């Protein structure tokens, strides 16, 4: 059963990474610090990142690195805290 959950999580991560590479996404997740829900406008699209930085990452990692467009900084979000995302 744990293996199935990991496969689903990996599939989710792959889809989110693809959407982030395509442009802006509104990502909702549960904060590990406060426990509350947070939303950030994020991307992996180089046209929205200073110096057109390109980040390649694996979908089997525990975290997904994304650029927070609102605050102009990189965020590493733990996959199991991601609640949903919307392409903007």
PDB file of N, CA, C and O in Angstrom:
ATOM      1  N   UNK A   1       0.825  -1.194   0.000  1.00  0.00           N
ATOM      2  CA  UNK A   1       0.000   0.000   0.000  1.00  0.00           C
ATOM      3  C   UNK A   1       0.868   1.256   0.000  1.00  0.00           C
ATOM      4  O   UNK A   1       0.559   2.212  -0.711  1.00  0.00           O
ATOM      5  N   UNK A   2       1.945   1.271   0.782  1.00  0.00           N
ATOM      6  CA  UNK A   2       2.853   2.404   0.781  1.00  0.00           C
ATOM      7  C   UNK A   2       3.477   2.638  -0.582  1.00  0.00           C
ATOM      8  O   UNK A   2       3.712   3.783  -0.970  1.00  0.00           O
ATOM      9  N   UNK A   3       3.746   1.569  -1.309  1.00  0.00           N
ATOM     10  CA  UNK A   3       4.339   1.701  -2.637  1.00  0.00           C
ATOM     11  C   UNK A   3       3.366   2.399  -3.572  1.00  0.00           C
ATOM     12  O   UNK A   3       3.775   3.252  -4.361  1.00  0.00           O
ATOM     13  N   UNK A   4       2.098   2.056  -3.499  1.00  0.00           N
ATOM     14  CA  UNK A   4       1.082   2.687  -4.347  1.00  0.00           C
ATOM     15  C   UNK A   4       1.032   4.187  -4.086  1.00  0.00           C
ATOM     16  O   UNK A   4       0.957   4.980  -5.024  1.00  0.00           O
ATOM     17  N   UNK A   5       1.075   4.581  -2.809  1.00  0.00           N
ATOM     18  CA  UNK A   5       1.049   6.001  -2.455  1.00  0.00           C
ATOM     19  C   UNK A   5       2.244   6.714  -3.067  1.00  0.00           C
ATOM     20  O   UNK A   5       2.108   7.822  -3.585  1.00  0.00           O
ATOM     21  N   UNK A   6       3.400   6.093  -3.012  1.00  0.00           N
ATOM     22  CA  UNK A   6       4.603   6.709  -3.559  1.00  0.00           C
ATOM     23  C   UNK A   6       4.484   6.885  -5.065  1.00  0.00           C
ATOM     24  O   UNK A   6       4.921   7.899  -5.608  1.00  0.00           O
ATOM     25  N   UNK A   7       3.887   5.891  -5.753  1.00  0.00           N
ATOM     26  CA  UNK A   7       3.706   6.001  -7.197  1.00  0.00           C
ATOM     27  C   UNK A   7       2.765   7.153  -7.523  1.00  0.00           C
ATOM     28  O   UNK A   7       3.017   7.918  -8.454  1.00  0.00           O
ATOM     29  N   UNK A   8       1.679   7.281  -6.760  1.00  0.00           N
ATOM     30  CA  UNK A   8       0.741   8.376  -6.993  1.00  0.00           C
ATOM     31  C   UNK A   8       1.417   9.719  -6.745  1.00  0.00           C
ATOM     32  O   UNK A   8       1.218  10.666  -7.506  1.00  0.00           O
ATOM     33  N   UNK A   9       2.209   9.804  -5.692  1.00  0.00           N
ATOM     34  CA  UNK A   9       2.908  11.038  -5.359  1.00  0.00           C
ATOM     35  C   UNK A   9       3.905  11.395  -6.463  1.00  0.00           C
ATOM     36  O   UNK A   9       4.048  12.565  -6.819  1.00  0.00           O
ATOM     37  N   UNK A  10       4.589  10.394  -6.997  1.00  0.00           N
ATOM     38  CA  UNK A  10       5.560  10.644  -8.065  1.00  0.00           C
ATOM     39  C   UNK A  10       4.848  11.124  -9.322  1.00  0.00           C
ATOM     40  O   UNK A  10       5.335  12.021 -10.009  1.00  0.00           O
ATOM     41  N   UNK A  11       3.678  10.521  -9.631  1.00  0.00           N
ATOM     42  CA  UNK A  11       2.901  10.941 -10.797  1.00  0.00           C
ATOM     43  C   UNK A  11       2.443  12.386 -10.613  1.00  0.00           C
ATOM     44  O   UNK A  11       2.499  13.175 -11.556  1.00  0.00           O
ATOM     45  N   UNK A  12       1.988  12.743  -9.404  1.00  0.00           N
ATOM     46  CA  UNK A  12       1.573  14.099  -9.112  1.00  0.00           C
ATOM     47  C   UNK A  12       2.741  15.061  -9.300  1.00  0.00           C
ATOM     48  O   UNK A  12       2.582  16.130  -9.890  1.00  0.00           O
ATOM     49  N   UNK A  13       3.908  14.681  -8.800  1.00  0.00           N
ATOM     50  CA  UNK A  13       5.084  15.539  -8.897  1.00  0.00           C
ATOM     51  C   UNK A  13       5.460  15.777 -10.353  1.00  0.00           C
ATOM     52  O   UNK A  13       5.791  16.899 -10.737  1.00  0.00           O
ATOM     53  N   UNK A  14       5.412  14.739 -11.153  1.00  0.00           N
ATOM     54  CA  UNK A  14       5.749  14.869 -12.574  1.00  0.00           C
ATOM     55  C   UNK A  14       4.810  15.856 -13.256  1.00  0.00           C
ATOM     56  O   UNK A  14       5.251  16.703 -14.033  1.00  0.00           O
ATOM     57  N   UNK A  15       3.502  15.745 -12.964  1.00  0.00           N
ATOM     58  CA  UNK A  15       2.521  16.659 -13.565  1.00  0.00           C
ATOM     59  C   UNK A  15       2.730  18.098 -13.107  1.00  0.00           C
ATOM     60  O   UNK A  15       2.651  19.025 -13.913  1.00  0.00           O
ATOM     61  N   UNK A  16       2.994  18.285 -11.823  1.00  0.00           N
ATOM     62  CA  UNK A  16       3.221  19.635 -11.315  1.00  0.00           C
ATOM     63  C   UNK A  16       4.479  20.236 -11.926  1.00  0.00           C
ATOM     64  O   UNK A  16       4.467  21.394 -12.344  1.00  0.00           O
ATOM     65  N   UNK A  17       5.551  19.477 -11.984  1.00  0.00           N
ATOM     66  CA  UNK A  17       6.800  19.977 -12.566  1.00  0.00           C
ATOM     67  C   UNK A  17       6.581  20.387 -14.021  1.00  0.00           C
ATOM     68  O   UNK A  17       7.070  21.432 -14.450  1.00  0.00           O
ATOM     69  N   UNK A  18       5.848  19.571 -14.781  1.00  0.00           N
ATOM     70  CA  UNK A  18       5.552  19.912 -16.182  1.00  0.00           C
ATOM     71  C   UNK A  18       4.753  21.210 -16.269  1.00  0.00           C
ATOM     72  O   UNK A  18       5.044  22.064 -17.107  1.00  0.00           O
ATOM     73  N   UNK A  19       3.740  21.363 -15.401  1.00  0.00           N
ATOM     74  CA  UNK A  19       2.935  22.589 -15.414  1.00  0.00           C
ATOM     75  C   UNK A  19       3.769  23.804 -15.017  1.00  0.00           C
ATOM     76  O   UNK A  19       3.605  24.876 -15.598  1.00  0.00           O
ATOM     77  N   UNK A  20       4.651  23.656 -14.044  1.00  0.00           N
ATOM     78  CA  UNK A  20       5.532  24.758 -13.633  1.00  0.00           C
ATOM     79  C   UNK A  20       6.486  25.147 -14.755  1.00  0.00           C
ATOM     80  O   UNK A  20       6.782  26.329 -14.932  1.00  0.00           O
ATOM     81  N   UNK A  21       6.966  24.174 -15.510  1.00  0.00           N
ATOM     82  CA  UNK A  21       7.861  24.460 -16.640  1.00  0.00           C
ATOM     83  C   UNK A  21       7.134  25.195 -17.755  1.00  0.00           C
ATOM     84  O   UNK A  21       7.745  25.952 -18.509  1.00  0.00           O
ATOM     85  N   UNK A  22       5.806  24.967 -17.860  1.00  0.00           N
ATOM     86  CA  UNK A  22       5.010  25.604 -18.913  1.00  0.00           C
ATOM     87  C   UNK A  22       4.655  27.049 -18.600  1.00  0.00           C
ATOM     88  O   UNK A  22       4.324  27.807 -19.511  1.00  0.00           O
ATOM     89  N   UNK A  23       4.714  27.449 -17.337  1.00  0.00           N
ATOM     90  CA  UNK A  23       4.351  28.820 -16.984  1.00  0.00           C
ATOM     91  C   UNK A  23       4.078  28.971 -15.507  1.00  0.00           C
ATOM     92  O   UNK A  23       4.675  28.290 -14.673  1.00  0.00           O
ATOM     93  N   UNK A  24       3.163  29.878 -15.196  1.00  0.00           N
ATOM     94  CA  UNK A  24       2.848  30.189 -13.805  1.00  0.00           C
ATOM     95  C   UNK A  24       1.767  29.266 -13.268  1.00  0.00           C
ATOM     96  O   UNK A  24       0.832  28.899 -13.981  1.00  0.00           O
ATOM     97  N   UNK A  25       1.909  28.893 -11.992  1.00  0.00           N
ATOM     98  CA  UNK A  25       0.915  28.077 -11.296  1.00  0.00           C
ATOM     99  C   UNK A  25       0.673  28.667  -9.919  1.00  0.00           C
ATOM    100  O   UNK A  25       1.582  29.201  -9.283  1.00  0.00           O
ATOM    101  N   UNK A  26      -0.565  28.561  -9.475  1.00  0.00           N
ATOM    102  CA  UNK A  26      -0.904  28.890  -8.097  1.00  0.00           C
ATOM    103  C   UNK A  26      -0.872  27.580  -7.326  1.00  0.00           C
ATOM    104  O   UNK A  26      -1.711  26.706  -7.542  1.00  0.00           O
ATOM    105  N   UNK A  27       0.100  27.443  -6.421  1.00  0.00           N
ATOM    106  CA  UNK A  27       0.323  26.192  -5.698  1.00  0.00           C
ATOM    107  C   UNK A  27      -0.138  26.362  -4.256  1.00  0.00           C
ATOM    108  O   UNK A  27       0.306  27.268  -3.551  1.00  0.00           O
ATOM    109  N   UNK A  28      -1.043  25.468  -3.826  1.00  0.00           N
ATOM    110  CA  UNK A  28      -1.544  25.488  -2.448  1.00  0.00           C
ATOM    111  C   UNK A  28      -0.913  24.310  -1.705  1.00  0.00           C
ATOM    112  O   UNK A  28      -0.944  23.173  -2.179  1.00  0.00           O
ATOM    113  N   UNK A  29      -0.344  24.599  -0.539  1.00  0.00           N
ATOM    114  CA  UNK A  29       0.306  23.559   0.257  1.00  0.00           C
ATOM    115  C   UNK A  29       0.154  23.865   1.730  1.00  0.00           C
ATOM    116  O   UNK A  29      -0.204  24.978   2.116  1.00  0.00           O
ATOM    117  N   UNK A  30       0.432  22.861   2.550  1.00  0.00           N
ATOM    118  CA  UNK A  30       0.380  23.033   3.999  1.00  0.00           C
ATOM    119  C   UNK A  30       1.781  23.365   4.494  1.00  0.00           C
ATOM    120  O   UNK A  30       2.726  22.617   4.243  1.00  0.00           O
ATOM    121  N   UNK A  31       1.911  24.467   5.185  1.00  0.00           N
ATOM    122  CA  UNK A  31       3.203  24.903   5.707  1.00  0.00           C
ATOM    123  C   UNK A  31       3.684  23.955   6.798  1.00  0.00           C
ATOM    124  O   UNK A  31       2.934  23.614   7.713  1.00  0.00           O
ATOM    125  N   UNK A  32       4.945  23.531   6.693  1.00  0.00           N
ATOM    126  CA  UNK A  32       5.523  22.681   7.735  1.00  0.00           C
ATOM    127  C   UNK A  32       5.786  23.478   9.013  1.00  0.00           C
ATOM    128  O   UNK A  32       5.788  22.911  10.106  1.00  0.00           O
ATOM    129  N   UNK A  33       6.008  24.788   8.884  1.00  0.00           N
ATOM    130  CA  UNK A  33       6.298  25.626  10.054  1.00  0.00           C
ATOM    131  C   UNK A  33       5.039  25.956  10.844  1.00  0.00           C
ATOM    132  O   UNK A  33       4.993  25.757  12.058  1.00  0.00           O
ATOM    133  N   UNK A  34       4.016  26.462  10.154  1.00  0.00           N
ATOM    134  CA  UNK A  34       2.819  26.926  10.860  1.00  0.00           C
ATOM    135  C   UNK A  34       1.684  25.904  10.867  1.00  0.00           C
ATOM    136  O   UNK A  34       0.795  25.967  11.716  1.00  0.00           O
ATOM    137  N   UNK A  35       1.712  24.967   9.927  1.00  0.00           N
ATOM    138  CA  UNK A  35       0.621  24.007   9.808  1.00  0.00           C
ATOM    139  C   UNK A  35      -0.558  24.541   9.013  1.00  0.00           C
ATOM    140  O   UNK A  35      -1.478  23.793   8.682  1.00  0.00           O
ATOM    141  N   UNK A  36      -0.532  25.837   8.704  1.00  0.00           N
ATOM    142  CA  UNK A  36      -1.610  26.459   7.936  1.00  0.00           C
ATOM    143  C   UNK A  36      -1.423  26.273   6.439  1.00  0.00           C
ATOM    144  O   UNK A  36      -0.353  25.880   5.976  1.00  0.00           O
ATOM    145  N   UNK A  37      -2.475  26.560   5.696  1.00  0.00           N
ATOM    146  CA  UNK A  37      -2.395  26.477   4.245  1.00  0.00           C
ATOM    147  C   UNK A  37      -1.794  27.759   3.693  1.00  0.00           C
ATOM    148  O   UNK A  37      -2.088  28.857   4.165  1.00  0.00           O
ATOM    149  N   UNK A  38      -0.939  27.598   2.674  1.00  0.00           N
ATOM    150  CA  UNK A  38      -0.323  28.738   1.995  1.00  0.00           C
ATOM    151  C   UNK A  38      -0.526  28.581   0.503  1.00  0.00           C
ATOM    152  O   UNK A  38      -0.652  27.463   0.004  1.00  0.00           O
ATOM    153  N   UNK A  39      -0.559  29.683  -0.203  1.00  0.00           N
ATOM    154  CA  UNK A  39      -0.617  29.696  -1.662  1.00  0.00           C
ATOM    155  C   UNK A  39       0.494  30.582  -2.178  1.00  0.00           C
ATOM    156  O   UNK A  39       0.728  31.676  -1.664  1.00  0.00           O
ATOM    157  N   UNK A  40       1.173  30.097  -3.197  1.00  0.00           N
ATOM    158  CA  UNK A  40       2.194  30.912  -3.842  1.00  0.00           C
ATOM    159  C   UNK A  40       2.024  30.821  -5.353  1.00  0.00           C
ATOM    160  O   UNK A  40       1.590  29.799  -5.886  1.00  0.00           O
ATOM    161  N   UNK A  41       2.373  31.906  -6.026  1.00  0.00           N
ATOM    162  CA  UNK A  41       2.447  31.904  -7.478  1.00  0.00           C
ATOM    163  C   UNK A  41       3.869  31.481  -7.821  1.00  0.00           C
ATOM    164  O   UNK A  41       4.828  32.177  -7.488  1.00  0.00           O
ATOM    165  N   UNK A  42       4.002  30.328  -8.492  1.00  0.00           N
ATOM    166  CA  UNK A  42       5.322  29.750  -8.702  1.00  0.00           C
ATOM    167  C   UNK A  42       5.503  29.317 -10.151  1.00  0.00           C
ATOM    168  O   UNK A  42       4.540  29.214 -10.911  1.00  0.00           O
ATOM    169  N   UNK A  43       6.768  29.062 -10.522  1.00  0.00           N
ATOM    170  CA  UNK A  43       7.083  28.644 -11.884  1.00  0.00           C
ATOM    171  C   UNK A  43       8.433  27.939 -11.938  1.00  0.00           C
ATOM    172  O   UNK A  43       9.246  28.032 -11.018  1.00  0.00           O
ATOM    173  N   UNK A  44       8.642  27.242 -13.027  1.00  0.00           N
ATOM    174  CA  UNK A  44       9.964  26.751 -13.431  1.00  0.00           C
ATOM    175  C   UNK A  44      10.253  27.199 -14.864  1.00  0.00           C
ATOM    176  O   UNK A  44      11.212  26.741 -15.485  1.00  0.00           O
ATOM    177  N   UNK A  45       9.416  28.098 -15.379  1.00  0.00           N
ATOM    178  CA  UNK A  45       9.569  28.644 -16.725  1.00  0.00           C
ATOM    179  C   UNK A  45      10.664  29.707 -16.703  1.00  0.00           C
ATOM    180  O   UNK A  45      10.512  30.723 -16.025  1.00  0.00           O
ATOM    181  N   UNK A  46      11.763  29.498 -17.424  1.00  0.00           N
ATOM    182  CA  UNK A  46      12.887  30.437 -17.382  1.00  0.00           C
ATOM    183  C   UNK A  46      12.525  31.868 -17.755  1.00  0.00           C
ATOM    184  O   UNK A  46      13.212  32.799 -17.336  1.00  0.00           O
ATOM    185  N   UNK A  47      11.459  32.069 -18.535  1.00  0.00           N
ATOM    186  CA  UNK A  47      11.092  33.435 -18.917  1.00  0.00           C
ATOM    187  C   UNK A  47      10.559  34.244 -17.730  1.00  0.00           C
ATOM    188  O   UNK A  47      10.495  35.471 -17.803  1.00  0.00           O
ATOM    189  N   UNK A  48      10.180  33.579 -16.650  1.00  0.00           N
ATOM    190  CA  UNK A  48       9.668  34.256 -15.448  1.00  0.00           C
ATOM    191  C   UNK A  48      10.690  34.268 -14.304  1.00  0.00           C
ATOM    192  O   UNK A  48      10.385  34.736 -13.207  1.00  0.00           O
ATOM    193  N   UNK A  49      11.888  33.761 -14.552  1.00  0.00           N
ATOM    194  CA  UNK A  49      12.911  33.642 -13.508  1.00  0.00           C
ATOM    195  C   UNK A  49      14.084  34.549 -13.862  1.00  0.00           C
ATOM    196  O   UNK A  49      14.527  34.557 -15.011  1.00  0.00           O
ATOM    197  N   UNK A  50      14.597  35.311 -12.897  1.00  0.00           N
ATOM    198  CA  UNK A  50      15.752  36.174 -13.168  1.00  0.00           C
ATOM    199  C   UNK A  50      16.909  35.389 -13.790  1.00  0.00           C
ATOM    200  O   UNK A  50      17.186  34.254 -13.402  1.00  0.00           O
ATOM    201  N   UNK A  51      17.562  35.998 -14.737  1.00  0.00           N
ATOM    202  CA  UNK A  51      18.684  35.405 -15.466  1.00  0.00           C
ATOM    203  C   UNK A  51      18.267  34.169 -16.250  1.00  0.00           C
ATOM    204  O   UNK A  51      19.123  33.406 -16.699  1.00  0.00           O
ATOM    205  N   UNK A  52      16.965  33.961 -16.422  1.00  0.00           N
ATOM    206  CA  UNK A  52      16.420  32.827 -17.194  1.00  0.00           C
ATOM    207  C   UNK A  52      17.004  31.506 -16.733  1.00  0.00           C
ATOM    208  O   UNK A  52      17.320  30.633 -17.541  1.00  0.00           O
ATOM    209  N   UNK A  53      17.141  31.372 -15.416  1.00  0.00           N
ATOM    210  CA  UNK A  53      17.727  30.190 -14.793  1.00  0.00           C
ATOM    211  C   UNK A  53      16.868  28.961 -15.079  1.00  0.00           C
ATOM    212  O   UNK A  53      15.644  29.017 -14.963  1.00  0.00           O
ATOM    213  N   UNK A  54      17.507  27.853 -15.451  1.00  0.00           N
ATOM    214  CA  UNK A  54      16.809  26.600 -15.725  1.00  0.00           C
ATOM    215  C   UNK A  54      17.136  25.605 -14.621  1.00  0.00           C
ATOM    216  O   UNK A  54      18.302  25.384 -14.294  1.00  0.00           O
ATOM    217  N   UNK A  55      16.091  25.006 -14.050  1.00  0.00           N
ATOM    218  CA  UNK A  55      16.273  24.040 -12.970  1.00  0.00           C
ATOM    219  C   UNK A  55      15.741  22.689 -13.431  1.00  0.00           C
ATOM    220  O   UNK A  55      14.556  22.547 -13.733  1.00  0.00           O
ATOM    221  N   UNK A  56      16.616  21.716 -13.481  1.00  0.00           N
ATOM    222  CA  UNK A  56      16.194  20.350 -13.778  1.00  0.00           C
ATOM    223  C   UNK A  56      16.139  19.594 -12.465  1.00  0.00           C
ATOM    224  O   UNK A  56      17.040  19.703 -11.634  1.00  0.00           O
ATOM    225  N   UNK A  57      15.072  18.827 -12.287  1.00  0.00           N
ATOM    226  CA  UNK A  57      14.931  18.069 -11.054  1.00  0.00           C
ATOM    227  C   UNK A  57      14.228  16.758 -11.324  1.00  0.00           C
ATOM    228  O   UNK A  57      13.539  16.588 -12.330  1.00  0.00           O
ATOM    229  N   UNK A  58      14.416  15.858 -10.416  1.00  0.00           N
ATOM    230  CA  UNK A  58      13.822  14.521 -10.533  1.00  0.00           C
ATOM    231  C   UNK A  58      12.491  14.497  -9.807  1.00  0.00           C
ATOM    232  O   UNK A  58      12.323  15.145  -8.774  1.00  0.00           O
ATOM    233  N   UNK A  59      11.545  13.745 -10.354  1.00  0.00           N
ATOM    234  CA  UNK A  59      10.234  13.672  -9.721  1.00  0.00           C
ATOM    235  C   UNK A  59      10.177  12.653  -8.587  1.00  0.00           C
ATOM    236  O   UNK A  59       9.130  12.481  -7.964  1.00  0.00           O
ATOM    237  N   UNK A  60      11.299  11.973  -8.312  1.00  0.00           N
ATOM    238  CA  UNK A  60      11.305  10.999  -7.214  1.00  0.00           C
ATOM    239  C   UNK A  60      11.907  11.578  -5.928  1.00  0.00           C
ATOM    240  O   UNK A  60      12.099  10.851  -4.953  1.00  0.00           O
ATOM    241  N   UNK A  61      12.200  12.865  -5.924  1.00  0.00           N
ATOM    242  CA  UNK A  61      12.694  13.539  -4.724  1.00  0.00           C
ATOM    243  C   UNK A  61      11.525  13.798  -3.772  1.00  0.00           C
ATOM    244  O   UNK A  61      10.370  13.814  -4.199  1.00  0.00           O
ATOM    245  N   UNK A  62      11.820  14.002  -2.481  1.00  0.00           N
ATOM    246  CA  UNK A  62      10.778  14.303  -1.494  1.00  0.00           C
ATOM    247  C   UNK A  62      10.256  15.727  -1.620  1.00  0.00           C
ATOM    248  O   UNK A  62       9.173  16.041  -1.125  1.00  0.00           O
ATOM    249  N   UNK A  63      11.025  16.594  -2.285  1.00  0.00           N
ATOM    250  CA  UNK A  63      10.657  18.003  -2.399  1.00  0.00           C
ATOM    251  C   UNK A  63      10.673  18.425  -3.861  1.00  0.00           C
ATOM    252  O   UNK A  63      11.357  17.833  -4.696  1.00  0.00           O
ATOM    253  N   UNK A  64       9.898  19.469  -4.144  1.00  0.00           N
ATOM    254  CA  UNK A  64       9.892  20.075  -5.470  1.00  0.00           C
ATOM    255  C   UNK A  64      10.377  21.507  -5.311  1.00  0.00           C
ATOM    256  O   UNK A  64       9.813  22.283  -4.540  1.00  0.00           O
ATOM    257  N   UNK A  65      11.422  21.845  -6.042  1.00  0.00           N
ATOM    258  CA  UNK A  65      11.957  23.193  -6.016  1.00  0.00           C
ATOM    259  C   UNK A  65      11.228  24.018  -7.064  1.00  0.00           C
ATOM    260  O   UNK A  65      11.098  23.597  -8.213  1.00  0.00           O
ATOM    261  N   UNK A  66      10.750  25.201  -6.664  1.00  0.00           N
ATOM    262  CA  UNK A  66      10.037  26.081  -7.586  1.00  0.00           C
ATOM    263  C   UNK A  66      10.360  27.524  -7.241  1.00  0.00           C
ATOM    264  O   UNK A  66      10.712  27.841  -6.104  1.00  0.00           O
ATOM    265  N   UNK A  67      10.237  28.394  -8.233  1.00  0.00           N
ATOM    266  CA  UNK A  67      10.529  29.807  -8.025  1.00  0.00           C
ATOM    267  C   UNK A  67       9.252  30.525  -7.595  1.00  0.00           C
ATOM    268  O   UNK A  67       8.251  30.504  -8.311  1.00  0.00           O
ATOM    269  N   UNK A  68       9.291  31.158  -6.429  1.00  0.00           N
ATOM    270  CA  UNK A  68       8.172  31.924  -5.892  1.00  0.00           C
ATOM    271  C   UNK A  68       8.211  33.306  -6.544  1.00  0.00           C
ATOM    272  O   UNK A  68       9.064  34.130  -6.214  1.00  0.00           O
ATOM    273  N   UNK A  69       7.288  33.552  -7.468  1.00  0.00           N
ATOM    274  CA  UNK A  69       7.276  34.807  -8.228  1.00  0.00           C
ATOM    275  C   UNK A  69       6.875  36.001  -7.376  1.00  0.00           C
ATOM    276  O   UNK A  69       7.306  37.121  -7.649  1.00  0.00           O
ATOM    277  N   UNK A  70       6.070  35.789  -6.363  1.00  0.00           N
ATOM    278  CA  UNK A  70       5.610  36.881  -5.508  1.00  0.00           C
ATOM    279  C   UNK A  70       6.753  37.474  -4.702  1.00  0.00           C
ATOM    280  O   UNK A  70       6.879  38.695  -4.603  1.00  0.00           O
ATOM    281  N   UNK A  71       7.585  36.615  -4.126  1.00  0.00           N
ATOM    282  CA  UNK A  71       8.672  37.088  -3.265  1.00  0.00           C
ATOM    283  C   UNK A  71      10.044  37.007  -3.923  1.00  0.00           C
ATOM    284  O   UNK A  71      11.044  37.380  -3.310  1.00  0.00           O
ATOM    285  N   UNK A  72      10.107  36.518  -5.177  1.00  0.00           N
ATOM    286  CA  UNK A  72      11.367  36.493  -5.913  1.00  0.00           C
ATOM    287  C   UNK A  72      12.417  35.608  -5.270  1.00  0.00           C
ATOM    288  O   UNK A  72      13.582  35.992  -5.157  1.00  0.00           O
ATOM    289  N   UNK A  73      11.999  34.416  -4.845  1.00  0.00           N
ATOM    290  CA  UNK A  73      12.954  33.503  -4.212  1.00  0.00           C
ATOM    291  C   UNK A  73      12.577  32.058  -4.523  1.00  0.00           C
ATOM    292  O   UNK A  73      11.447  31.765  -4.913  1.00  0.00           O
ATOM    293  N   UNK A  74      13.535  31.173  -4.346  1.00  0.00           N
ATOM    294  CA  UNK A  74      13.306  29.747  -4.564  1.00  0.00           C
ATOM    295  C   UNK A  74      12.672  29.132  -3.322  1.00  0.00           C
ATOM    296  O   UNK A  74      13.023  29.480  -2.194  1.00  0.00           O
ATOM    297  N   UNK A  75      11.737  28.219  -3.542  1.00  0.00           N
ATOM    298  CA  UNK A  75      11.066  27.492  -2.458  1.00  0.00           C
ATOM    299  C   UNK A  75      11.208  25.999  -2.731  1.00  0.00           C
ATOM    300  O   UNK A  75      11.050  25.552  -3.866  1.00  0.00           O
ATOM    301  N   UNK A  76      11.504  25.238  -1.693  1.00  0.00           N
ATOM    302  CA  UNK A  76      11.462  23.774  -1.833  1.00  0.00           C
ATOM    303  C   UNK A  76      10.277  23.286  -1.002  1.00  0.00           C
ATOM    304  O   UNK A  76      10.274  23.371   0.226  1.00  0.00           O
ATOM    305  N   UNK A  77       9.278  22.776  -1.708  1.00  0.00           N
ATOM    306  CA  UNK A  77       8.030  22.362  -1.083  1.00  0.00           C
ATOM    307  C   UNK A  77       8.009  20.840  -0.988  1.00  0.00           C
ATOM    308  O   UNK A  77       8.213  20.142  -1.981  1.00  0.00           O
ATOM    309  N   UNK A  78       7.765  20.346   0.197  1.00  0.00           N
ATOM    310  CA  UNK A  78       7.681  18.899   0.391  1.00  0.00           C
ATOM    311  C   UNK A  78       6.448  18.378  -0.348  1.00  0.00           C
ATOM    312  O   UNK A  78       5.349  18.911  -0.198  1.00  0.00           O
ATOM    313  N   UNK A  79       6.646  17.329  -1.148  1.00  0.00           N
ATOM    314  CA  UNK A  79       5.578  16.829  -2.017  1.00  0.00           C
ATOM    315  C   UNK A  79       4.318  16.455  -1.259  1.00  0.00           C
ATOM    316  O   UNK A  79       3.214  16.748  -1.719  1.00  0.00           O
ATOM    317  N   UNK A  80       4.457  15.818  -0.112  1.00  0.00           N
ATOM    318  CA  UNK A  80       3.257  15.344   0.584  1.00  0.00           C
ATOM    319  C   UNK A  80       2.473  16.470   1.273  1.00  0.00           C
ATOM    320  O   UNK A  80       1.434  16.215   1.881  1.00  0.00           O
ATOM    321  N   UNK A  81       2.965  17.715   1.180  1.00  0.00           N
ATOM    322  CA  UNK A  81       2.214  18.850   1.727  1.00  0.00           C
ATOM    323  C   UNK A  81       1.437  19.596   0.649  1.00  0.00           C
ATOM    324  O   UNK A  81       0.638  20.477   0.965  1.00  0.00           O
ATOM    325  N   UNK A  82       1.660  19.256  -0.625  1.00  0.00           N
ATOM    326  CA  UNK A  82       0.986  19.946  -1.720  1.00  0.00           C
ATOM    327  C   UNK A  82      -0.469  19.486  -1.780  1.00  0.00           C
ATOM    328  O   UNK A  82      -0.757  18.294  -1.897  1.00  0.00           O
ATOM    329  N   UNK A  83      -1.370  20.449  -1.698  1.00  0.00           N
ATOM    330  CA  UNK A  83      -2.804  20.158  -1.682  1.00  0.00           C
ATOM    331  C   UNK A  83      -3.396  20.207  -3.089  1.00  0.00           C
ATOM    332  O   UNK A  83      -4.190  19.345  -3.467  1.00  0.00           O
ATOM    333  N   UNK A  84      -3.001  21.225  -3.865  1.00  0.00           N
ATOM    334  CA  UNK A  84      -3.498  21.383  -5.224  1.00  0.00           C
ATOM    335  C   UNK A  84      -2.719  22.489  -5.912  1.00  0.00           C
ATOM    336  O   UNK A  84      -1.976  23.238  -5.277  1.00  0.00           O
ATOM    337  N   UNK A  85      -2.904  22.577  -7.234  1.00  0.00           N
ATOM    338  CA  UNK A  85      -2.336  23.688  -7.981  1.00  0.00           C
ATOM    339  C   UNK A  85      -3.230  23.983  -9.173  1.00  0.00           C
ATOM    340  O   UNK A  85      -3.981  23.131  -9.647  1.00  0.00           O
ATOM    341  N   UNK A  86      -3.120  25.234  -9.645  1.00  0.00           N
ATOM    342  CA  UNK A  86      -3.895  25.690 -10.782  1.00  0.00           C
ATOM    343  C   UNK A  86      -2.947  26.397 -11.747  1.00  0.00           C
ATOM    344  O   UNK A  86      -2.173  27.260 -11.334  1.00  0.00           O
ATOM    345  N   UNK A  87      -3.003  26.039 -13.018  1.00  0.00           N
ATOM    346  CA  UNK A  87      -2.222  26.753 -14.023  1.00  0.00           C
ATOM    347  C   UNK A  87      -2.841  28.124 -14.246  1.00  0.00           C
ATOM    348  O   UNK A  87      -4.056  28.253 -14.393  1.00  0.00           O
ATOM    349  N   UNK A  88      -2.002  29.131 -14.269  1.00  0.00           N
ATOM    350  CA  UNK A  88      -2.498  30.507 -14.480  1.00  0.00           C
ATOM    351  C   UNK A  88      -2.309  30.936 -15.915  1.00  0.00           C
ATOM    352  O   UNK A  88      -2.665  32.057 -16.277  1.00  0.00           O
TER     353      UNK A  88
END
